[in-house]
């Protein structure tokens, strides 16, 4: 939704993602339908145009009469607010005027986790068509049927439609997006996948498997093969290193250090956190784990400025701050929620800000400078989502912008710099829904959203994965 001012809630928009782009898919075997396909939002438009051409052959009077009848029969469009019941025959449609770009990818197997791959196409890219590279892991019951996918999504044209659009706008050409990919077999469901942030030379990715192992892959040749025809792929597609210290316990928590290349933390369902150093020749994991959580470790985040500091969150309802030089006890522990703390994110621009997402649908923002006292409280908490928070991430360059997804099938964008007007705070819309002034946009259309990420090289671009497919979009709000 587009909303930056606290006194304009009547202008708010909520959207359900439409089916977009009936694009081509290509893999190394040129199987067009094996991976999935982009959906087509324009098919109905084409059919209507075909009808218009037939109408022209009937004469102008017939055209005018039919247009009048269509105008009379056109259903009324109204703004939808999450939680409202739909009447019989009603359906949600995306308002394309508030999406600069919106594409949906249907996949044959759902991704629980993914990460964005850095490319050499430039920073701060604002032109269309856009191109994005992604690494994702599948989650299917049969362990041997899972895979890590390296994907290239290209020809991602601007899809925005409004009355002011220039028909000659080359960025908004109606062309199919293209999906190309390479596949790497993976033993077990991929619980989480993270790419090492230092990607200048190689694209190294780690996967948390349901088997209790963390595998390390070099994705560089697979990514190169998407751009350079004839690139030879490795004869062996096995990981070049595996972390076995977690034993039979699987996990989800994992994070690469942004300051020390090759340093990775992994946390499991037994509450243990291990520190590993990954080198080209293999991986070396500390024998002693970080202990302190009383339940599963749900997420991990390295400090963006201090190489020996990281944060963890757990189903024990706490957030802990650790010094890597002390494994037996965390430096700080806060009771962050009365429910499981599912995810955390450390602000890259304002390193004193940490945000946490909880199982009760609440997400909170913490000022680490206040952690010195007893029982610190969040500087802000929001209860917009009505189901567990599944993913949360600060914008890579805008320190006040935050993206949040929940099991209520909403992905929300927030601007925490917006200060509510005292007279407007708590104001209800005509439908009786209270809307926080910091809420910028609500994206819908995916069922059971699992994870989201900002694209660091395409400002404002968000990617999200769900049981029903994969979305890549950019709104007018950020």
C-alpha positions in Angstrom: 0.0 0.0 0.0 1.1 3.5 -0.5 0.9 5.5 2.7 3.6 7.7 4.1 1.5 10.4 6.0 -0.3 9.7 9.2 -3.4 11.6 8.2 -4.3 9.9 4.9 -5.7 6.5 5.9 -8.5 6.9 3.4 -5.9 6.7 0.6 -4.5 3.4 1.8 -4.4 0.5 -0.6 -4.2 -3.2 0.0 -3.5 -5.6 -2.8 -3.5 -9.2 -3.7 -0.8 -10.2 -6.2 -2.1 -11.0 -9.6 -0.9 -13.8 -11.8 1.9 -12.3 -13.7 4.0 -13.1 -16.7 3.5 -16.3 -18.6 7.3 -16.5 -19.1 9.7 -19.0 -20.5 11.8 -21.3 -18.4 15.1 -22.8 -19.3 17.5 -25.1 -17.6 20.6 -27.0 -18.7 18.3 -29.6 -20.4 16.0 -26.9 -22.0 13.0 -28.5 -20.3 10.5 -25.7 -20.5 8.1 -26.9 -17.8 10.2 -28.9 -15.4 11.1 -26.0 -13.0 8.0 -23.8 -13.2 6.8 -20.8 -15.1 5.9 -17.1 -14.8 2.2 -16.5 -14.8 0.5 -14.1 -17.3 -1.4 -11.1 -16.1 -2.1 -9.8 -19.6 -3.9 -12.8 -21.1 -7.3 -11.2 -20.5 -6.2 -7.9 -22.0 -5.2 -9.7 -25.2 -8.6 -11.4 -25.3 -10.3 -8.1 -24.9 -8.2 -6.5 -27.6 -9.2 -9.3 -29.9 -12.9 -8.6 -29.1 -12.4 -4.9 -29.8 -11.0 -5.6 -33.3 -14.1 -7.6 -34.1 -16.3 -4.8 -32.8 -14.6 -2.3 -35.1 -15.8 -4.4 -38.0 -19.4 -4.0 -36.8 -19.3 -0.2 -36.9 -19.0 2.7 -34.5 -22.6 2.6 -33.2 -22.3 -1.0 -32.1 -19.0 -0.2 -30.3 -20.5 2.7 -28.4 -23.6 0.6 -27.4 -21.4 -2.3 -26.1 -19.1 0.1 -24.2 -22.1 1.6 -22.5 -23.4 -1.8 -21.5 -19.9 -2.9 -20.2 -19.7 0.3 -18.2 -23.1 -0.5 -16.6 -22.1 -4.0 -15.8 -18.6 -3.3 -14.6 -18.4 -4.4 -10.9 -17.6 -1.8 -8.3 -14.0 -1.8 -7.1 -13.3 -1.1 -3.5 -10.3 -1.1 -1.2 -9.7 -4.3 0.7 -8.3 -4.3 4.2 -6.8 -7.6 5.6 -9.2 -9.5 7.7 -12.3 -8.4 6.0 -14.6 -11.2 4.8 -15.2 -11.4 1.1 -18.7 -11.6 -0.1 -19.9 -14.3 -2.4 -18.5 -13.8 -5.9 -15.8 -11.3 -4.8 -12.2 -11.8 -5.5 -9.0 -9.8 -4.8 -7.1 -8.2 -7.6 -3.8 -6.3 -7.6 -3.9 -2.6 -8.2 -1.1 -2.4 -10.8 -0.8 1.4 -10.3 1.0 1.0 -7.0 3.4 -1.7 -8.2 6.3 -0.5 -10.3 7.0 -4.2 -11.0 5.2 -7.4 -9.9 6.0 -10.9 -11.1 4.9 -14.2 -9.8 6.7 -17.5 -10.4 5.0 -20.8 -10.0 7.3 -23.6 -8.9 7.0 -27.3 -8.9 8.2 -27.6 -5.3 8.0 -24.9 -2.6 11.1 -23.1 -1.2 11.3 -22.7 2.6 14.3 -20.5 2.2 16.3 -18.5 -0.4 18.9 -15.8 -0.8 19.8 -13.2 -3.4 23.0 -13.7 -5.3 25.2 -10.6 -6.0 25.8 -10.0 -9.7 28.0 -7.8 -11.8 25.3 -5.8 -13.5 25.8 -2.7 -11.3 24.6 -1.2 -8.1 21.5 1.0 -7.5 19.8 -0.3 -10.7 16.6 1.5 -11.5 16.1 0.7 -15.2 13.9 -2.0 -16.6 13.8 -4.7 -17.6 15.5 -6.0 -14.4 17.5 -9.1 -13.8 17.9 -11.0 -10.5 19.9 -14.0 -9.5 18.6 -16.2 -6.6 19.7 -19.4 -4.8 16.9 -21.4 -3.3 16.3 -24.8 -1.6 13.3 -27.0 -2.0 11.3 -28.7 0.7 9.6 -32.0 -0.4 9.0 -35.0 1.8 11.3 -37.4 -0.1 14.8 -36.6 1.0 16.5 -37.5 -2.2 14.1 -35.4 -4.3 15.3 -32.1 -2.9 17.7 -29.7 -4.6 19.4 -26.3 -4.5 18.5 -24.1 -7.4 20.5 -21.3 -8.9 18.1 -19.2 -10.8 18.3 -16.2 -13.2 15.2 -14.2 -13.6 15.5 -11.8 -16.6 13.2 -9.6 -18.7 11.5 -8.4 -15.6 9.7 -5.5 -17.2 7.9 -2.7 -15.4 4.2 -3.8 -14.9 2.8 -0.6 -13.5 -0.4 0.5 -15.2 -2.1 3.9 -14.7 -3.6 6.6 -16.8 -0.4 8.5 -17.0 1.6 5.7 -18.5 3.3 6.6 -21.8 2.4 4.0 -24.4 5.9 4.4 -25.8 7.5 3.6 -22.4 10.1 1.0 -23.3 10.4 -0.1 -19.6 6.7 -1.1 -19.6 6.8 -3.4 -22.7 4.5 -6.4 -22.5 7.1 -9.1 -22.8 7.4 -12.4 -21.0 9.9 -12.7 -18.2 12.5 -15.5 -18.6 13.6 -18.0 -16.0 16.8 -20.0 -16.4 18.2 -22.2 -13.7 20.7 -24.9 -12.7 20.0 -27.7 -10.2 22.1 -29.3 -7.5 20.8 -32.4 -5.7 20.4 -32.0 -2.0 19.9 -34.7 0.7 17.0 -33.7 2.8 14.7 -30.6 2.9 16.5 -27.3 2.9 15.4 -25.6 6.1 17.4 -22.5 5.4 19.9 -21.3 2.8 22.3 -18.4 3.2 24.8 -17.0 0.8 28.1 -15.7 2.1 28.0 -11.8 1.7 31.5 -11.6 0.4 30.7 -12.6 -3.2 33.3 -10.7 -5.2 35.3 -13.8 -6.1 33.0 -16.8 -5.4 29.4 -17.4 -4.5 29.5 -19.7 -1.4 26.2 -20.9 0.1 25.3 -22.8 3.2 22.2 -25.0 3.6 20.7 -26.3 6.8 19.3 -29.8 6.1 16.6 -31.6 7.9 19.2 -34.4 8.4 21.0 -32.3 10.9 23.9 -31.4 8.6 25.0 -28.0 7.3 26.3 -28.3 3.7 28.6 -25.7 2.0 28.4 -25.3 -1.8 30.3 -23.3 -4.3 27.6 -21.9 -6.6 30.0 -19.9 -8.8 30.2 -22.2 -11.8 26.4 -22.7 -11.8 25.8 -19.0 -11.8 28.5 -18.4 -14.5 26.9 -21.1 -16.7 23.7 -19.0 -16.8 25.5 -16.2 -18.5 28.3 -17.9 -20.4 27.1 -20.7 -22.8 29.3 -23.7 -22.7 30.6 -23.2 -19.2 31.6 -26.6 -17.8 29.8 -27.6 -14.6 31.6 -29.5 -11.9 31.7 -33.3 -12.3 30.8 -33.7 -8.7 27.8 -31.7 -7.4 28.4 -32.6 -3.8 29.1 -29.9 -1.2 32.8 -29.2 -0.7 32.3 -29.1 3.1 29.8 -30.3 5.7 29.3 -29.3 9.3 28.4 -32.4 11.4 28.6 -31.0 14.9 24.9 -30.8 15.4 24.5 -34.5 15.4 21.0 -35.7 14.9 19.5 -32.3 15.7 18.3 -30.2 12.7 17.9 -26.5 12.8 17.0 -23.3 11.0 19.3 -20.6 12.5 22.3 -19.6 10.3 24.2 -16.4 9.5 27.5 -15.6 7.7 29.7 -12.9 9.2 29.6 -9.6 7.2 33.1 -8.7 8.5 35.0 -12.0 8.4 34.7 -13.9 5.2 34.0 -17.6 5.7 32.8 -17.3 9.3 29.4 -18.8 9.9 27.1 -19.5 12.9 24.6 -22.3 13.0 22.0 -22.9 15.7 19.9 -26.1 16.2 16.7 -27.3 17.8 18.6 -28.4 20.9 19.5 -24.8 21.7 23.2 -25.1 20.7 25.1 -22.6 18.5 28.3 -23.5 16.7 31.0 -21.3 15.1 32.6 -22.5 11.9 35.4 -21.2 9.7 34.9 -22.2 6.0 38.0 -22.3 3.7 38.4 -23.5 0.1 39.8 -26.8 1.5 36.9 -27.4 3.9 35.4 -26.3 7.2 36.7 -26.2 10.8 34.1 -26.0 13.6 34.7 -25.2 17.2 34.1 -28.2 19.4 32.5 -26.1 22.1 29.1 -24.7 21.4 27.5 -21.5 22.7 25.0 -22.6 25.4 22.3 -20.6 27.1 19.0 -21.1 25.3 16.5 -23.4 26.9 14.7 -24.2 23.6 15.4 -24.3 19.9 17.5 -21.5 18.4 15.3 -19.9 15.7 17.5 -17.2 14.2 21.0 -15.7 14.3 22.4 -12.3 13.3 26.0 -11.1 13.3 26.6 -7.5 14.4 27.3 -5.4 11.3 30.0 -3.4 13.1 31.6 -5.7 15.8 33.2 -8.9 14.5 33.0 -10.7 17.9 29.3 -9.9 18.6 26.2 -11.7 17.5 22.5 -12.0 18.5 20.3 -15.1 18.8 16.6 -15.6 19.3 14.8 -18.7 20.5 11.5 -20.5 21.2 12.4 -19.8 24.9 11.0 -16.3 24.2 14.4 -14.5 24.6 16.8 -12.6 22.5 20.5 -12.9 23.6 23.6 -10.9 22.7 26.8 -12.9 22.7 30.5 -12.2 22.7 32.2 -15.0 20.7 35.0 -15.1 23.3 32.6 -16.4 25.9 30.6 -19.5 25.0 29.1 -20.5 28.3 27.1 -17.4 28.9 25.5 -14.6 26.8 26.5 -11.0 27.5 22.8 -9.9 27.6 19.5 -11.7 27.8 16.1 -10.0 27.3 12.6 -11.5 27.7 11.5 -10.3 24.2 8.0 -11.8 24.1 5.5 -14.0 25.8 5.6 -16.3 22.7 8.4 -17.9 20.6 10.8 -15.4 19.0 11.0 -16.6 15.4 13.2 -14.2 13.6 15.6 -11.2 14.2 17.3 -8.7 11.9 20.2 -6.3 12.7 20.0 -2.9 11.1 23.0 -2.4 8.7 22.9 1.4 8.8 21.9 2.1 12.4 23.8 -0.7 14.2 22.1 0.0 17.5 18.7 -1.2 16.2 17.6 -4.8 16.3 14.1 -6.0 15.3 12.5 -9.3 16.4 9.4 -11.1 15.1 7.3 -13.2 17.4 4.9 -16.2 17.2 2.0 -14.0 18.5 2.1 -11.8 15.4 3.9 -8.9 17.2 7.3 -7.5 16.0 9.4 -5.2 18.1 12.3 -2.8 17.6 15.0 -2.7 20.2 17.6 0.0 20.9 20.8 -1.9 22.0 22.0 1.2 23.8 19.3 0.6 26.3 20.4 -3.0 27.1 22.6 -1.9 29.9 19.8 -1.6 32.4 17.5 -4.3 33.8 14.5 -5.5 31.8 14.9 -3.3 28.7 11.8 -2.6 26.7 11.4 -2.2 23.0 11.3 1.3 21.5 8.4 0.2 19.3 6.1 -2.8 19.0 3.4 -3.4 16.3 0.5 -5.9 16.3 -0.7 -5.7 12.7 -0.2 -9.3 11.7 -2.6 -11.8 13.2 -0.5 -14.9 12.8 3.2 -15.8 13.5 5.9 -13.5 12.0 7.8 -15.7 9.6 10.5 -13.3 8.2 11.8 -9.8 9.0 14.5 -7.7 7.3 15.7 -4.1 7.5 16.1 -2.3 4.2 19.8 -2.4 3.2 20.2 1.4 2.7 17.1 3.0 4.3 17.7 2.7 8.1 14.0 3.3 9.0 12.5 0.9 6.4 11.5 -2.6 7.4 9.9 -5.6 5.6 7.9 -8.1 7.6 6.0 -11.3 6.6 3.5 -13.4 8.5 1.7 -16.7 8.4 -1.5 -14.5 7.8 -0.4 -14.3 4.1 0.7 -10.7 4.4 4.0 -9.0 3.6 4.1 -5.5 5.0 6.5 -2.6 4.4 7.0 -0.1 7.2 8.6 3.3 7.6 9.4 3.7 11.3 10.5 7.3 10.9 6.9 8.3 10.5 5.7 10.0 13.7 2.0 9.7 14.4 -0.1 12.8 14.8 -1.6 12.9 18.3 -5.1 13.6 16.9 -4.8 10.9 14.2 -3.2 8.1 16.2 -5.5 5.2 16.6 -7.8 6.5 13.9 -10.0 3.9 12.3 -10.9 3.5 8.7 -14.5 3.4 7.5 -14.2 -0.4 7.8 -13.3 -0.2 11.4 -9.7 -1.3 11.0 -7.0 0.6 13.0 -4.0 1.3 10.8 -0.6 2.2 12.2 0.8 5.4 10.5 4.1 3.7 10.0 2.6 1.0 7.7 3.4 1.8 4.1 2.3 -1.2 2.1 0.5 -4.5 2.4 1.3 -7.1 -0.3 -0.9 -10.2 -0.6 -1.5 -13.0 -3.0 0.8 -15.6 -1.5 -0.2 -18.4 0.8 2.0 -19.2 3.8 4.8 -16.8 3.2 8.1 -18.3 4.5 10.8 -15.8 3.8 11.6 -12.4 2.2 14.7 -10.4 1.2 15.4 -7.0 -0.2 17.5 -7.0 -3.4 20.6 -4.9 -2.4 21.3 -3.9 -6.0 17.8 -3.0 -7.1 16.5 -0.3 -4.7 13.1 -1.1 -3.2 12.9 -4.5 -4.8 11.5 -7.3 -2.6 11.6 -11.0 -3.2 9.4 -13.5 -1.2 8.8 -17.2 -1.2 5.7 -19.0 -0.1 4.0 -22.4 -0.5 2.2 -21.0 -3.6 5.2 -19.7 -5.4 7.8 -16.9 -5.6 7.2 -13.2 -5.9 9.5 -10.4 -7.0 8.1 -6.8 -6.8 8.8 -3.2 -6.3 6.2 -0.7 -5.0 5.8 3.0 -5.4 6.2 3.3 -1.6 10.0 2.6 -1.3 
